[in-house]
Amino acid sequence: MKLEFGRLITAMITPFGDDGAIDIDTFAVLADGLIEAGNDTLLVTGTTGESPVLSESERADLYREAFRVANGRAKIMAGTGGYNTAESIHLSQMAAECGVDALLQVAPYYNKPPQEGLYQHFAAIAASTDLPNMLYNVPSRTVTNIDAATVARCSQIENIFAVKEASGDFDQIAEIIRTAEPGFLVYSGNDGDTLPMMALGGVGVVSVASHLVSGQIKAMMNATVDGDLSTAASLHMEILPLVRALFPAGWSSPIALKSALNSVGFNVGLPRLPLVEHEPSLAAELAAITRGQTLDQYLFARVS
């Protein structure tokens, strides 16, 4: 099975300075650290990257910087999807000009299109560039679910190669794996679902927790592929408290992730409004859980 984008993809945060502007220097250090920690692909301007609050010029700056830092060591994927098909096409073409290797297309949110609308939306975006496209199903955020039949239909489009599945519906995930075109890839979109999804035939994860524990996650996936499910399960259980703490009820990602990174001295600033700083008691609890993990060493190479 060809895994051009590997098994471990990190959905990168976007660091901001005290003035609210993008901290491009910290972004570069973070991208380099994630690559050195074993990430195969970096996803820029996804949900974790706070894409809805980034301007087009800010997106372009991030794509170019990620491409520069990666320098062939990892692939760069750009989140360019949204609820406006024409705008998604424009952003996809802009990202292609910036040198990215692939695109992520989230299900259109708010306007709640029917399944035929989803298919035509994804097909139009895919036709607008030669880049590979990954679909992103996250109905908890978008309200709209990309049904298994629609994913299978999209898998027939040459440059739609994968889906990031964050529905948590394992019946649907199994149906996608069963009915999609041969070679179509399914990635977990929830860190806590990676192990069981790989047991069904998933190939990897688009991760948030990998900002902190890339090594642990990669070891878990390698053990799964090698058939060492005991080791894989043990590693899964080790990181599970962190995964849960990164997604507290009522606090959308990446609020907790930024708090966790800041707590270990890797300062990435606060989210942009309408997201806000983590509630102090939750931040303290998260900091304690984070420090109890086997954290990636790049986090400690630059503290400020």
C-alpha positions in Angstrom: 0.0 0.0 0.0 1.4 3.4 -1.1 1.5 5.9 1.8 2.8 9.0 0.1 1.9 11.1 3.1 2.9 8.6 5.7 1.0 7.5 8.8 1.6 10.5 11.1 0.2 13.8 10.0 0.1 16.7 12.5 -2.6 19.3 12.3 -0.4 22.2 13.3 -1.4 25.1 15.5 -0.8 28.6 14.4 1.3 30.5 16.9 0.4 34.1 17.7 2.4 36.8 19.4 1.3 39.1 22.2 0.0 41.5 19.5 -2.2 38.8 17.9 -0.1 38.6 14.8 1.3 35.3 13.5 4.6 34.4 15.1 6.3 33.0 12.0 9.5 32.3 13.8 7.9 30.1 16.4 5.9 28.4 13.6 9.1 27.6 11.8 10.7 26.1 15.0 7.5 24.1 15.6 7.4 22.8 12.1 11.1 21.8 12.2 10.6 20.1 15.6 7.6 18.1 14.4 9.5 16.9 11.4 12.5 15.9 13.6 10.1 14.1 15.9 9.0 11.8 13.1 6.0 13.4 11.5 5.5 12.5 7.9 3.2 15.3 6.9 2.3 18.7 8.4 -1.2 20.0 7.9 -1.3 23.8 7.9 -4.4 25.9 8.3 -6.7 23.1 9.4 -9.2 23.5 12.3 -6.3 23.2 14.8 -4.5 26.0 12.9 -7.6 28.3 13.4 -8.1 28.6 9.7 -11.4 30.6 9.9 -9.6 33.5 11.5 -6.7 33.7 9.1 -6.5 36.1 6.1 -5.5 34.9 2.7 -2.1 36.6 3.0 -1.5 35.0 6.4 -2.4 31.6 4.9 0.1 32.1 2.1 2.9 33.1 4.5 2.3 29.9 6.5 2.3 27.7 3.4 5.5 29.2 2.1 7.2 29.0 5.5 6.2 25.4 6.0 7.4 24.5 2.5 10.8 26.2 3.2 11.3 24.5 6.6 10.3 21.1 5.4 12.7 21.2 2.5 11.7 17.8 1.3 11.9 16.2 4.7 8.1 16.0 5.1 5.0 16.7 3.0 2.9 19.9 3.5 -0.9 19.7 3.4 -3.0 22.9 3.3 -6.5 23.1 4.7 -8.4 25.0 2.1 -12.0 23.8 2.5 -15.0 25.7 3.6 -18.7 26.3 2.8 -18.0 28.5 -0.2 -17.0 26.3 -3.2 -15.6 29.1 -5.3 -13.5 30.4 -2.3 -12.2 26.9 -1.6 -11.1 26.6 -5.2 -9.4 30.0 -5.0 -7.6 29.0 -1.8 -6.6 25.6 -3.2 -5.1 27.2 -6.3 -3.3 29.8 -4.1 -1.9 27.0 -1.9 -0.7 25.1 -4.9 1.2 28.1 -6.1 2.9 28.3 -2.6 4.3 24.8 -3.1 2.1 22.6 -0.9 1.9 18.9 -1.6 -1.8 18.2 -0.8 -5.1 19.7 0.3 -7.6 19.0 3.0 -11.3 19.6 2.3 -13.6 19.8 5.3 -17.3 19.2 4.9 -19.0 22.5 4.2 -20.4 23.8 7.4 -23.4 26.0 8.4 -25.2 25.8 5.0 -25.8 22.0 5.5 -25.7 20.8 1.9 -27.3 17.5 0.8 -25.0 14.5 -0.1 -25.2 15.4 -3.9 -24.1 19.0 -3.0 -21.1 17.6 -1.0 -20.1 15.4 -3.9 -20.2 18.2 -6.5 -18.4 20.6 -4.0 -15.5 18.1 -3.5 -15.4 17.2 -7.2 -15.2 20.9 -8.3 -12.3 21.6 -5.8 -10.5 18.4 -6.9 -10.7 19.5 -10.5 -9.3 22.9 -9.8 -5.7 21.7 -9.2 -3.6 18.6 -9.8 -2.9 18.2 -6.1 -4.1 15.2 -4.1 -7.1 16.0 -1.8 -8.1 14.5 1.5 -11.7 14.8 2.7 -12.4 15.7 6.3 -15.6 14.4 8.0 -16.2 16.1 11.4 -19.9 16.4 11.9 -19.5 17.5 15.5 -18.2 20.8 14.1 -19.8 21.0 10.7 -23.2 19.5 11.5 -23.1 17.8 8.1 -21.9 14.2 7.9 -20.2 12.9 4.7 -22.0 9.6 4.3 -20.0 6.4 3.5 -21.7 6.2 0.0 -20.6 9.8 -0.8 -17.0 9.1 0.4 -17.0 5.9 -1.8 -18.3 8.0 -4.8 -15.6 10.6 -4.2 -12.9 7.9 -4.0 -13.5 7.4 -7.7 -12.1 10.8 -8.4 -8.5 10.4 -9.3 -7.0 13.0 -7.0 -9.2 12.4 -3.9 -7.0 9.9 -2.2 -8.1 9.8 1.5 -10.6 10.8 4.2 -9.8 12.1 7.6 -12.7 10.5 9.6 -13.6 12.2 12.9 -17.2 11.1 13.1 -16.5 8.5 15.8 -19.0 6.3 13.9 -17.1 3.0 13.5 -20.0 1.4 11.5 -19.6 4.2 9.0 -15.8 4.0 9.0 -16.0 0.2 8.3 -18.4 0.8 5.5 -16.0 3.4 3.9 -13.1 0.9 4.1 -15.3 -1.8 2.6 -16.8 0.2 -0.3 -14.2 2.8 -1.3 -12.0 2.3 -4.3 -8.9 0.1 -3.8 -6.0 2.2 -2.5 -8.3 4.9 -1.0 -6.9 5.7 2.5 -8.8 6.3 5.8 -7.0 8.3 8.5 -8.3 8.8 12.0 -9.3 12.4 12.8 -9.5 11.7 16.6 -6.4 10.7 18.5 -8.4 8.4 20.7 -9.7 6.5 17.7 -6.5 5.7 16.0 -5.8 2.3 17.4 -9.3 0.8 16.8 -9.5 2.5 13.4 -6.3 0.9 12.3 -7.7 -2.4 13.4 -10.4 -1.9 10.9 -8.0 -1.0 8.1 -7.2 2.7 8.7 -3.7 3.7 7.9 -2.8 6.5 10.3 -3.9 9.6 12.0 -4.2 13.4 11.5 -3.2 14.2 15.0 -3.4 17.0 17.6 -1.7 15.2 20.5 1.4 14.7 18.2 2.5 18.3 19.1 3.5 16.7 22.4 3.9 13.0 21.9 4.7 12.2 18.3 7.1 9.5 19.4 4.5 7.7 21.4 1.9 7.9 18.7 4.3 6.7 16.0 5.4 3.8 18.2 1.8 2.8 18.7 1.1 2.8 15.0 4.2 0.9 14.2 3.4 -1.7 16.8 -0.1 -2.0 15.3 1.3 -2.6 11.8 3.7 -5.1 13.2 0.9 -7.0 14.8 2.1 -6.3 18.4 -1.3 -5.3 19.7 -0.2 -5.7 23.3 2.4 -3.0 22.9 0.1 -0.9 20.8 -2.7 -1.0 23.4 -0.2 -0.2 26.2 1.0 2.9 24.3 -2.6 3.9 23.5 -3.5 3.7 27.2 -0.4 5.8 28.2 -1.4 8.8 26.0 -5.2 8.5 26.5 -5.3 10.8 29.6 -3.5 13.5 27.6 -5.8 13.0 24.6 -8.9 13.4 26.8 -7.4 16.5 28.5 -6.8 18.2 25.2 -10.5 18.1 24.3 -12.4 19.2 27.5 -16.1 19.7 27.1 -17.0 23.2 26.2 -13.5 24.2 25.1 -12.9 23.8 21.4 -9.5 22.8 20.1 -6.9 24.2 19.9 -7.5 26.1 23.2 -6.2 23.3 25.4 -3.4 22.4 23.1 -2.0 25.9 23.1 -2.3 25.9 26.9 -0.4 22.6 27.1 2.4 23.8 24.9 2.7 27.1 26.9 2.8 25.1 30.1 6.0 23.3 29.1 7.6 26.6 28.0 7.1 26.3 24.3 5.2 29.5 24.0 2.7 29.7 21.1 0.5 32.5 22.4 -3.3 32.5 22.8 -6.0 31.7 20.3 -7.7 34.4 18.3 -11.2 35.4 19.1 -13.8 34.0 19.2 -11.7 31.4 21.0 -10.3 32.4 24.4 -7.7 31.4 26.9 -8.2 28.1 28.8 -10.0 28.3 32.2 -7.3 28.4 34.9 -8.3 25.3 36.8 -8.5 23.2 33.6 -5.2 24.7 32.5 -3.5 23.6 35.8 -5.0 20.1 35.5 -3.8 19.9 31.8 -0.3 21.1 32.7 0.0 18.3 35.3 -1.2 15.6 32.8 1.2 17.0 30.1 4.2 16.9 32.4 3.4 13.3 33.2 3.9 12.2 29.6 7.0 11.2 27.7 7.2 14.4 25.7 9.0 14.9 22.5 12.4 16.4 23.1 12.1 19.2 20.5 9.8 21.0 22.9 12.7 21.7 25.3 15.2 22.8 22.7 13.7 26.3 22.7 12.0 27.6 25.7 11.2 31.3 26.3 
